[in-house]
Every structure is written in C-alpha cells, then in structure tokens.
C-alpha cells in the first residue's frame, strides 16, 4: 500500500494541474479528523475520488494495445503456417513411398484446405499399400462431408475389412449406389462378394443387393462384371438390354472364368473395357458409333486371339478353344459392322 501510494503521489506531484494539486491536499487532510468544511464539501470529495481512480487506472497495462499486439503475433504465425500448408499441399505424393502417417496427415490437410475434391484423390491415399492408419481415419470420418464419407467408408472397408464399417454403411452404400464414383462401385462389389464361394451364395448376395439399388441398368451390369470377373460365371445370365460390345464382353469373361483361365488374361479384357468406357454405352445409341466402340471391339479381338493361341498344345483345352472360336466369329462380325458404320459417317 505504501508503495502504491508513493507511486500515486509521484504521478500527482509531476503534474502541474491545479486540480491534481487540490487532490493531493485532500488526501493529506484525509488522515486528519474530519472538519465541518470537509463534511459539507462532499461533491468536491467525489471529484477527488474520481481523479484518483483515473490516475490509478493510468498505471495499469494498456489492454487494448496488448490485445492488438497478440493479434498481430497470431496473424503472422497463421500466415506462416498457411504458407507451410500450401507448400505441403502442392508437393505431390512420391508414388506411395511416403509413410502411413504422412499420407494420413496429407489427406486431412487437403480436407482442411478445401482441396480434397475428387474421389481419385482419396483413393490414391487410402488404397496406397503404405497407408495403414485405418482406425484413425475411421474415428475421424465425421470430419468429411456426407458424400466423402460414403466413398471413404467403401475404401476403408476394402482395405481393412472392419465389419463395423459394413454394419453402419451397407444400407447407405446400396441406397446411394448411383451417386458413387464408378471406381468405388467396382470396389463395393468386391467387398460385398468377398466371402462368396458358391454360385448360390454369390447369386443371393447379388440379387439382394440389386433389389436395393435403384434403376438397375446395363451400366451397372457391366460394372458388376468388371468387379468380380474371376467369379462372374457364377452369376445368372444378364437380362438387361445390352449393346453388342457389352454382350461380347460379358460372354467372353464368363467363358474365361468358367475355364479358370489365367487371371492376367481376364484382367487385360477388363482394363480394355474400362479404358474404352464400355459401361457408358447404351443400346439407344447404336446408330452413333464412337471411337471407343471401335477401339474396344478391335482390342477384344486381339485379346481373345492371344488366349486362343496360348491354348495350343494344352490338354483339355478343346472345349475352351471351341467356345473362343464362336466368340471370335461374333467379334469379327461386329468389328466389320462398326467399320462400315464409321466409314458411312465420314462420307
């Protein structure tokens, strides 16, 4: 108290204001017994009190200036962090060689900065062989919007097989199947049929799933075959209206799968169908021939010929070769038809 009073007195004495000098005299008299004059001069005393409080407040730290200084500090700090984040987000992933933690942090960083805008971005990270932070991503799935959660849940289930993910999302997967990216649709079918070993099991799962998917179409049928091509011979024969290319694609895969042809040969045909957008063909557009239709039928011809040639000299390959001959004949007819229509298009 003595120190505070000393500081107050020094500040008051340094001032040349008559009012402040009068306040000093008031403070001096305050230690003496009250007189009639001091009791009657209540208004003057109140002024002195207010003046003392003003001086005392002037000795306190300047809060506004401190706040401004702190705000400036954080503005600079966040500006630096933003620059670091921008540089990190622009650094491409090095072919999946980053650690799992870095991939996870990169995924969240892209989300925070609003740059996680496509499914291939998410798939590239979660499907990386290096990525292993499945539990962390599952726990923080709510940090992503509903559509991102839909896709990430499939990617996560495909990688880790956590049954809780399927329990929580399976109904949503089927209800919003049409909203999924086509690449995730393929993964979904792999997930749903992963444990099916017999024709009855596979047919049951596919039938139940198809009933829950709205407006099943030829597009969905092709995606289904692209997904589970090694077991596609166990599926019932398609009843949808397919284009000729789609029919030949499915027929070829069913033959190869039934004869347990090397997976590499079947995958080659599947990749050809994806590259040439076979799922997007519609029977209503048969009069309009695209370059993708011709490229696919030509590539399918060559792929089937390769499989046929690889059967030469092998035991028990006669049945497979006979079936492939029928496919080649149909493929050749379709190829000639496409060629003629393309020629007419440019006349």
VEXBAVO-721939 format. One line per 4 residues: number of its first residue (from 1); their letters; for each residue x, y, z of N, C-alpha, C. Coordinates in steps of 0.1 Angstrom, whole numbers, m for minus. Layout:
REM VEXBAVO-721939
NUM) A) X,Y,Z,X,Y,Z,X,Y,Z | ...
//
This chain:
REM VEXBAVO-721939
1) XXXX) 8,m12,0,0,0,0,9,13,0 | 19,12,8,28,24,9,34,27,m5 | 38,15,m12,45,17,m25,34,22,m35 | 22,17,m34,12,22,m43,9,37,m41
5) XXXX) 8,41,m28,6,55,m25,18,63,m30 | 30,58,m28,41,66,m33,41,68,m48 | 37,57,m55,36,58,m70,26,68,m74 | 15,68,m66,4,77,m69,8,91,m66
9) XXXX) 15,94,m55,19,107,m52,29,113,m62 | 38,104,m66,48,109,m76,42,113,m89 | 32,105,m93,25,109,m106,17,122,m104 | 11,123,m92,3,136,m90,12,148,m89
13) XXXX) 24,146,m82,33,158,m80,39,162,m93 | 41,152,m102,47,156,m115,38,164,m123 | 25,164,m120,16,172,m128,15,186,m123 | 12,195,m132,11,209,m128,m3,214,m127
17) XXXX) m12,204,m128,m26,207,m128,m31,212,m114 | m38,223,m113,m43,228,m101,m53,218,m94 | m60,211,m103,m70,201,m98,m63,190,m91 | m52,185,m97,m44,174,m91,m38,178,m78
21) XXXX) m33,191,m77,m27,196,m65,m37,197,m54 | m49,201,m58,m60,201,m48,m63,188,m43 | m62,177,m52,m65,163,m48,m54,159,m38 | m42,163,m40,m31,160,m30,m34,165,m16
25) XXXX) m39,178,m16,m42,184,m3,m54,177,3 | m63,172,m5,m75,165,0,m70,152,7 | m61,145,0,m56,132,5,m48,134,18 | m41,146,19,m34,149,31,m43,151,43
29) XXXX) m54,158,41,m64,161,51,m72,149,55 | m72,139,46,m80,127,48,m75,119,60 | m62,121,64,m56,114,75,m60,121,88 | m65,133,88,m69,140,100,m83,138,103
33) XXXX) m87,143,115,m101,142,119,m110,151,111 | m121,146,106,m130,154,97,m135,167,103 | m135,177,95,m140,190,100,m153,193,93 | m160,203,98,m173,207,93,m172,210,78
37) XXXX) m161,217,74,m159,221,60,m158,209,51 | m150,199,56,m148,187,47,m161,179,46 | m169,179,57,m181,171,56,m191,178,47 | m191,191,47,m200,198,38,m196,198,23
41) XXXX) m183,196,21,m177,196,7,m177,182,1 | m189,175,2,m190,161,m3,m188,160,m18 | m193,170,m25,m192,170,m40,m178,171,m44 | m171,180,m38,m156,182,m41,m149,169,m38
45) XXXX) m152,162,m27,m146,150,m23,m148,139,m34 | m160,138,m40,m163,128,m50,m154,131,m62 | m152,144,m65,m144,147,m77,m130,142,m75 | m125,144,m62,m111,140,m59,m110,124,m60
49) XXXX) m120,117,m56,m120,102,m57,m119,98,m72 | m128,104,m80,m127,101,m94,m114,104,m101 | m108,115,m96,m95,119,m102,m84,109,m98 | m85,104,m85,m75,94,m80,m77,81,m88
53) XXXX) m89,77,m90,m92,65,m98,m86,66,m112 | m88,77,m118,m83,79,m131,m68,78,m132 | m61,84,m122,m46,83,m121,m42,68,m119 | m49,61,m110,m46,47,m107,m48,38,m120
57) XXXX) m58,41,m127,m61,33,m139,m50,36,m150 | m45,48,m149,m34,51,m159,m22,43,m157 | m20,37,m145,m8,29,m142,m10,15,m146 | m22,11,m150,m25,m3,m154,m20,m5,m168
61) XXXX) m17,m18,m172,m13,m21,m186,m23,m17,m196 | m19,m14,m208,m29,m10,m218,m34,m23,m225 | m46,m27,m221,m52,m39,m225,m54,m40,m240 | m60,m29,m246,m62,m29,m260,m50,m30,m268
65) XXXX) m40,m23,m264,m27,m24,m272,m21,m38,m270 | m22,m44,m258,m17,m58,m256,m25,m67,m265 | m38,m66,m266,m46,m74,m274,m42,m73,m289 | m40,m61,m293,m36,m58,m307,m23,m64,m310
69) XXXX) m13,m64,m300,0,m69,m302,m1,m85,m303 | m9,m91,m295,m11,m105,m295,m18,m109,m308 | m28,m102,m313,m35,m105,m325,m25,m104,m337 | m17,m94,m337,m7,m92,m347,3,m104,m348
73) XXXX) 7,m109,m336,15,m121,m334,9,m133,m341 | m4,m135,m337,m11,m147,m343,m13,m146,m358 | m16,m134,m362,m18,m132,m377,m5,m136,m384 | 6,m132,m379,19,m135,m385,21,m150,m385
77) XXXX) 18,m156,m373,20,m171,m371,12,m179,m380 | m1,m176,m381,m10,m183,m390,m7,m181,m405 | m2,m169,m408,2,m166,m421,14,m176,m425 | 23,m177,m416,35,m186,m418,30,m201,m420
81) XXXX) 20,m205,m411,15,m219,m411,8,m221,m424 | 1,m211,m429,m7,m212,m442,3,m214,m453 | 14,m207,m453,24,m208,m464,30,m223,m463 | 33,m228,m451,38,m241,m450,28,m251,m455
85) XXXX) 15,m249,m451,5,m259,m456,3,m258,m471 | 4,m246,m477,2,m245,m491,14,m252,m498 | 26,m251,m493,37,m258,m499,36,m273,m498 | 31,m277,m486,29,m292,m484,18,m297,m493
89) XXXX) 8,m290,m495,m3,m295,m504,1,m295,m518 | 10,m287,m522,14,m287,m536,25,m298,m539 | 31,m304,m528,41,m314,m530,34,m327,m534 | 36,m333,m545,30,m345,m549,35,m357,m541
93) XXXX) 26,m367,m539,30,m379,m532,40,m386,m541 | 50,m391,m534,61,m398,m542,58,m412,m544 | 48,m415,m553,45,m428,m558,42,m438,m546 | 35,m432,m536,31,m440,m524,42,m444,m515
97) XXXX) 54,m438,m516,65,m441,m508,65,m434,m495 | 56,m425,m493,55,m417,m480,51,m427,m469 | 53,m423,m457,49,m432,m446,34,m431,m444 | 28,m440,m437,14,m440,m435,9,m427,m428
101) XXXX) 17,m423,m418,14,m411,m410,13,m399,m419 | 23,m398,m428,24,m386,m438,12,m387,m447 | 8,m399,m452,m3,m400,m460,m16,m395,m453 | m17,m400,m441,m29,m396,m433,m30,m381,m431
105) XXXX) m19,m375,m427,m18,m361,m425,m21,m353,m438 | m16,m358,m448,m18,m352,m461,m32,m352,m465 | m39,m363,m462,m54,m364,m465,m61,m354,m457 | m58,m352,m444,m65,m343,m436,m62,m328,m440
109) XXXX) m50,m326,m444,m45,m313,m448,m53,m308,m460 | m54,m318,m470,m62,m315,m482,m77,m311,m478 | m82,m319,m469,m96,m316,m464,m97,m302,m458 | m88,m299,m449,m88,m286,m441,m88,m275,m451
113) XXXX) m80,m276,m462,m77,m265,m471,m88,m265,m483 | m97,m274,m482,m108,m275,m492,m103,m280,m506 | m92,m287,m506,m87,m292,m518,m89,m307,m521 | m96,m313,m512,m100,m327,m514,m113,m328,m521
117) XXXX) m112,m327,m534,m125,m325,m542,m128,m337,m551 | m120,m347,m553,m123,m358,m561,m121,m371,m554 | m128,m381,m559,m127,m395,m553,m113,m400,m557 | m107,m399,m569,m94,m404,m571,m83,m399,m561
121) XXXX) m85,m386,m557,m76,m381,m546,m76,m389,m534 | m88,m392,m529,m90,m400,m517,m85,m415,m519 | m88,m420,m531,m85,m434,m534,m70,m436,m535 | m63,m426,m540,m48,m427,m542,m42,m429,m528
125) XXXX) m47,m422,m518,m41,m422,m505,m45,m435,m497 | m58,m437,m496,m63,m448,m488,m60,m462,m494 | m59,m463,m508,m56,m476,m514,m41,m478,m515 | m33,m468,m511,m18,m470,m511,m14,m481,m502
129) XXXX) m5,m489,m506,m1,m500,m498,6,m495,m485 | 11,m483,m486,18,m478,m474,8,m473,m463 | m4,m469,m467,m14,m464,m458,m19,m475,m449 | m18,m473,m436,m23,m483,m426,m31,m476,m414
133) XXXX) m33,m463,m415,m40,m456,m404,m55,m457,m405 | m60,m470,m406,m74,m472,m409,m82,m468,m397 | m78,m471,m385,m85,m468,m373,m86,m453,m371 | m76,m446,m373,m75,m431,m371,m85,m425,m381
137) XXXX) m85,m429,m393,m94,m424,m403,m108,m427,m400 | m111,m439,m396,m124,m443,m392,m130,m434,m381 | m121,m432,m370,m125,m424,m359,m128,m409,m363 | m121,m404,m373,m123,m390,m377,m131,m389,m390
141) XXXX) m139,m399,m393,m146,m398,m406,m156,m387,m406 | m161,m382,m395,m171,m372,m394,m165,m358,m398 | m152,m358,m400,m145,m345,m405,m148,m343,m419 | m153,m353,m426,m156,m352,m440,m171,m351,m443
145) XXXX) m175,m345,m454,m189,m344,m457,m195,m357,m460 | m209,m357,m462,m216,m370,m463,m212,m378,m476 | m209,m371,m487,m205,m378,m499,m191,m384,m498 | m183,m376,m491,m169,m381,m489,m169,m393,m480
149) XXXX) m178,m393,m469,m179,m404,m460,m184,m417,m468 | m193,m415,m477,m198,m426,m485,m187,m433,m492 | m178,m425,m499,m167,m431,m506,m156,m436,m497 | m153,m429,m487,m142,m433,m478,m145,m446,m471
153) XXXX) m158,m447,m467,m162,m459,m460,m160,m472,m468 | m163,m471,m481,m160,m482,m490,m145,m485,m492 | m138,m474,m494,m123,m475,m495,m117,m482,m482 | m122,m477,m471,m117,m483,m458,m120,m497,m456
157) XXXX) m133,m501,m459,m137,m514,m458,m130,m524,m467 | m127,m519,m479,m120,m527,m489,m106,m530,m484 | m100,m520,m477,m86,m522,m473,m85,m530,m460 | m94,m527,m450,m92,m533,m437,m102,m544,m433
161) XXXX) m114,m543,m440,m124,m553,m437,m131,m553,m424 | m130,m541,m418,m136,m539,m404,m152,m541,m405 | m157,m551,m399,m172,m554,m400,m181,m543,m395 | m176,m534,m386,m183,m523,m381,m187,m513,m392
165) XXXX) m177,m511,m401,m179,m502,m412,m191,m507,m421 | m191,m520,m424,m202,m525,m432,m215,m524,m425 | m215,m527,m412,m228,m526,m405,m234,m512,m405 | m225,m502,m404,m230,m489,m403,m233,m483,m417
169) XXXX) m227,m488,m428,m228,m481,m441,m234,m489,m452 | m237,m502,m450,m241,m510,m461,m255,m505,m467 | m264,m502,m458,m277,m497,m464,m275,m484,m472 | m266,m476,m467,m263,m463,m474,m256,m466,m487
173) XXXX) m247,m475,m487,m240,m479,m500,m250,m483,m511 | m259,m491,m507,m269,m496,m517,m279,m485,m521 | m283,m477,m511,m293,m467,m514,m288,m456,m522 | m275,m453,m520,m269,m442,m528,m258,m447,m538
177) XXXX) m260,m459,m542,m251,m466,m552,m249,m457,m564 | m260,m452,m569,m259,m444,m582,m251,m431,m580 | m249,m426,m568,m242,m414,m565,m227,m417,m564 | m223,m429,m564,m209,m433,m562,m201,m431,m575
181) XXXX) m188,m428,m573,m179,m428,m584,m178,m443,m589 | m176,m444,m602,m177,m458,m608,m165,m466,m603 | m154,m461,m600,m143,m469,m594,m146,m474,m581 | m154,m467,m573,m158,m471,m559,m169,m481,m560
185) XXXX) m178,m480,m571,m188,m490,m573,m181,m504,m575 | m171,m504,m583,m164,m517,m586,m158,m523,m573 | m152,m514,m565,m147,m519,m552,m158,m524,m543 | m169,m518,m543,m181,m522,m535,m185,m536,m538
189) XXXX) m186,m539,m551,m190,m553,m554,m179,m563,m550 | m167,m559,m550,m156,m568,m545,m158,m570,m530 | m162,m560,m523,m164,m561,m508,m176,m569,m505 | m187,m567,m512,m199,m574,m509,m199,m589,m512
193) XXXX) m190,m593,m522,m190,m607,m526,m177,m614,m522 | m169,m607,m514,m156,m612,m510,m156,m626,m504 | m166,m629,m496,m167,m642,m489,m175,m652,m496 | m181,m649,m508,m189,m658,m515,m181,m669,m522
197) XXXX) m184,m682,m520,m176,m692,m526,m184,m701,m536 | m197,m701,m534,m205,m710,m542,m214,m701,m551 | m220,m707,m561,m229,m700,m570,m241,m695,m563 | m246,m703,m553,m258,m699,m546,m255,m687,m537
201) XXXX) m244,m687,m530,m240,m676,m522,m239,m663,m530 | m232,m664,m541,m229,m652,m549,m243,m647,m555 | m251,m656,m560,m263,m652,m566,m272,m645,m556 | m272,m651,m543,m281,m645,m533,m276,m631,m529
205) XXXX) m263,m629,m527,m258,m615,m524,m261,m605,m535 | m258,m609,m547,m260,m600,m558,m275,m597,m560 | m284,m607,m559,m298,m605,m560,m303,m595,m549 | m300,m598,m537,m304,m589,m526,m299,m575,m528
209) XXXX) m286,m573,m532,m280,m560,m534,m287,m553,m546 | m289,m560,m557,m295,m554,m568,m309,m549,m565 | m317,m556,m557,m330,m551,m553,m330,m538,m545 | m319,m536,m539,m318,m523,m531,m313,m512,m539
213) XXXX) m308,m514,m551,m302,m504,m559,m313,m499,m569 | m314,m486,m569,m325,m480,m578,m321,m480,m592 | m330,m484,m601,m329,m483,m615,m317,m490,m621 | m316,m503,m618,m305,m511,m623,m305,m511,m638
217) XXXX) m293,m509,m644,m292,m507,m658,m281,m516,m664 | m279,m515,m677,m268,m521,m684,m254,m516,m679 | m254,m503,m675,m242,m498,m670,m238,m505,m657 | m247,m508,m648,m245,m514,m636,m241,m529,m638
221) XXXX) m247,m535,m648,m243,m549,m651,m229,m550,m656 | m224,m541,m664,m210,m541,m669,m201,m539,m657 | m204,m529,m648,m196,m526,m636,m195,m539,m628 | m206,m546,m626,m206,m558,m618,m196,m568,m624
225) XXXX) m196,m570,m637,m187,m580,m643,m172,m575,m643 | m171,m562,m644,m157,m556,m642,m151,m559,m629 | m160,m560,m619,m156,m561,m605,m152,m575,m601 | m161,m584,m604,m159,m598,m599,m157,m608,m611
229) XXXX) m149,m604,m620,m147,m611,m633,m142,m625,m630 | m134,m628,m620,m129,m642,m618,m141,m651,m613 | m152,m646,m608,m163,m654,m604,m176,m651,m612 | m174,m644,m623,m186,m640,m630,m194,m651,m636
233) XXXX) m188,m663,m638,m195,m674,m644,m206,m680,m634 | m205,m676,m621,m214,m680,m611,m227,m671,m611 | m226,m660,m618,m238,m650,m619,m248,m656,m628 | m261,m652,m626,m271,m656,m636,m269,m648,m649
237) XXXX) m274,m653,m659,m273,m646,m672,m280,m633,m672 | m273,m622,m677,m280,m609,m676,m293,m608,m684 | m302,m600,m678,m315,m599,m685,m317,m585,m690 | m307,m576,m688,m308,m562,m693,m305,m561,m708
241) XXXX) m310,m550,m714,m308,m547,m728,m294,m542,m729 | m285,m549,m735,m271,m546,m736,m267,m542,m751 | m256,m535,m752,m251,m533,m766,m243,m545,m770 | m240,m546,m783,m233,m558,m788,m219,m559,m781
245) XXXX) m212,m548,m779,m199,m548,m773,m201,m553,m758 | m211,m549,m752,m213,m553,m738,m216,m568,m737 | m224,m573,m746,m227,m587,m747,m215,m596,m749 | m206,m591,m758,m194,m599,m761,m184,m598,m750
249) XXXX) m184,m587,m743,m175,m586,m731,m179,m596,m720 | m192,m596,m717,m197,m605,m707,m196,m619,m711 | m199,m622,m723,m198,m636,m728,m184,m641,m727 | m174,m633,m731,m160,m637,m731,m155,m639,m716
253) XXXX) m159,m630,m707,m155,m632,m693,m161,m644,m687 | m173,m647,m690,m180,m659,m684,m172,m672,m689 | m168,m672,m702,m161,m684,m707,m148,m685,m700 | m140,m674,m699,m127,m675,m694,m128,m679,m679
257) XXXX) m137,m673,m672,m139,m676,m657,m143,m691,m655 | m152,m696,m663,m156,m710,m662,m145,m720,m664 | m136,m716,m673,m124,m725,m676,m112,m721,m668 | m114,m713,m659,m103,m709,m649,m90,m704,m657
261) XXXX) m93,m696,m667,m81,m690,m675,m73,m681,m666 | m61,m679,m668,m52,m671,m660,m58,m657,m658 | m58,m653,m645,m64,m640,m641,m58,m629,m650 | m46,m630,m653,m39,m619,m661,m47,m616,m674
265) XXXX) m51,m627,m681,m58,m626,m694,m72,m620,m692 | m79,m623,m681,m92,m617,m678,m90,m602,m675 | m80,m599,m666,m78,m585,m662,m75,m576,m674 | m68,m582,m684,m65,m574,m696,m78,m570,m703
269) XXXX) m87,m579,m704,m100,m575,m711,m108,m565,m702 | m108,m567,m689,m115,m558,m680,m109,m544,m682 | m96,m543,m682,m89,m530,m684,m93,m523,m697 | m94,m531,m708,m98,m526,m721,m112,m520,m720
273) XXXX) m121,m527,m713,m135,m522,m711,m135,m509,m704 | m127,m508,m694,m126,m495,m686,m121,m484,m694 | m110,m486,m701,m103,m476,m709,m112,m471,m720 | m121,m480,m725,m129,m476,m736,m144,m473,m732
277) XXXX) m146,m471,m719,m158,m466,m714,m170,m475,m718 | m168,m488,m717,m178,m497,m721,m191,m496,m713 | m190,m493,m700,m202,m492,m691,m211,m481,m696 | m205,m471,m703,m213,m459,m707,m221,m461,m720
281) XXXX) m218,m472,m727,m225,m475,m739,m240,m478,m736 | m249,m473,m745,m263,m476,m743,m269,m481,m756 | m279,m489,m755,m285,m495,m767,m292,m485,m775 | m296,m474,m769,m303,m463,m777,m294,m456,m786
285) XXXX) m281,m457,m784,m271,m450,m792,m264,m459,m803 | m271,m470,m807,m264,m479,m816,m262,m473,m830 | m269,m463,m833,m267,m457,m846,m256,m447,m846 | m251,m443,m834,m240,m434,m833,m227,m442,m828
289) XXXX) m218,m444,m837,m206,m452,m834,m195,m442,m829 | m189,m445,m818,m178,m437,m812,m165,m444,m814 | m154,m437,m813,m141,m443,m815,m138,m453,m804 | m145,m451,m792,m143,m460,m781,m149,m474,m784
293) XXXX) m160,m474,m791,m166,m487,m795,m157,m495,m804 | m152,m488,m814,m143,m495,m824,m130,m499,m817 | m124,m491,m809,m112,m495,m802,m114,m507,m793 | m126,m507,m786,m128,m519,m778,m129,m532,m785
297) XXXX) m138,m532,m796,m140,m544,m803,m128,m549,m810 | m119,m540,m814,m107,m543,m821,m97,m549,m810 | m96,m543,m799,m87,m548,m788,m92,m561,m782 | m106,m563,m782,m111,m576,m777,m108,m587,m786
301) XXXX) m108,m584,m799,m105,m594,m809,m90,m599,m807 | m81,m590,m805,m67,m593,m803,m65,m601,m790 | m72,m597,m780,m70,m603,m766,m75,m617,m767 | m87,m620,m773,m92,m633,m774,m83,m642,m782
305) XXXX) m78,m637,m793,m68,m644,m801,m56,m649,m793 | m51,m640,m785,m40,m643,m776,m43,m655,m767 | m55,m655,m761,m59,m666,m752,m60,m679,m760 | m66,m677,m772,m68,m689,m781,m55,m695,m784
309) XXXX) m45,m687,m788,m32,m692,m792,m25,m699,m780 | m27,m693,m768,m20,m699,m756,m25,m713,m753 | m37,m717,m758,m43,m730,m756,m37,m741,m765 | m30,m737,m775,m24,m746,m784,m15,m757,m777
313) XXXX) m18,m769,m780,m10,m780,m774,m13,m783,m760 | m23,m777,m754,m26,m780,m740,m37,m790,m739 | m37,m799,m730,m47,m809,m728,m60,m803,m722 | m71,m809,m727,m84,m805,m722,m87,m790,m725
317) XXXX) m81,m785,m736,m83,m771,m740,m92,m770,m752 | m97,m781,m757,m105,m781,m769,m118,m774,m767 | m125,m777,m756,m138,m770,m753,m136,m755,m752 | m126,m751,m745,m123,m736,m744,m121,m730,m758
321) XXXX) m113,m737,m766,m110,m732,m779,m122,m731,m788 | m131,m741,m787,m143,m741,m795,m152,m729,m791 | m153,m726,m778,m161,m715,m773,m155,m702,m777 | m141,m701,m777,m135,m689,m781,m136,m686,m796
325) XXXX) m137,m697,m804,m139,m696,m818,m152,m689,m821 | m162,m693,m813,m175,m687,m815,m175,m672,m811 | m168,m669,m801,m167,m655,m797,m160,m647,m807 | m149,m653,m813,m141,m646,m823,m149,m643,m835
329) XXXX) m158,m653,m839,m166,m651,m851,m176,m639,m848 | m182,m638,m836,m191,m627,m833,m184,m614,m832 | m172,m614,m827,m164,m602,m825,m160,m597,m839 | m156,m606,m848,m152,m602,m862,m164,m596,m869
333) XXXX) m176,m602,m868,m188,m597,m874,m191,m583,m869 | m190,m581,m856,m193,m568,m850,m182,m558,m854 | m170,m562,m855,m159,m553,m860,m162,m548,m874 | m166,m557,m883,m169,m553,m896,m181,m543,m897
337) XXXX) m191,m546,m888,m202,m537,m888,m199,m523,m883 | m190,m522,m873,m186,m509,m868,m178,m502,m878 | m169,m509,m885,m161,m503,m895,m170,m497,m906 | m179,m504,m911,m188,m499,m922,m196,m487,m917
341) XXXX) m201,m487,m905,m208,m476,m900,m199,m463,m898 | m187,m466,m894,m178,m455,m893,m174,m449,m906 | m173,m458,m916,m170,m453,m930,m181,m444,m935 | m194,m449,m933,m205,m441,m937,m206,m427,m930
345) XXX) m201,m427,m918,m202,m415,m910,m193,m404,m916 | m182,m408,m923,m172,m398,m928,m174,m396,m943 | m184,m402,m949,m187,m399,m963,m194,m386,m965
//
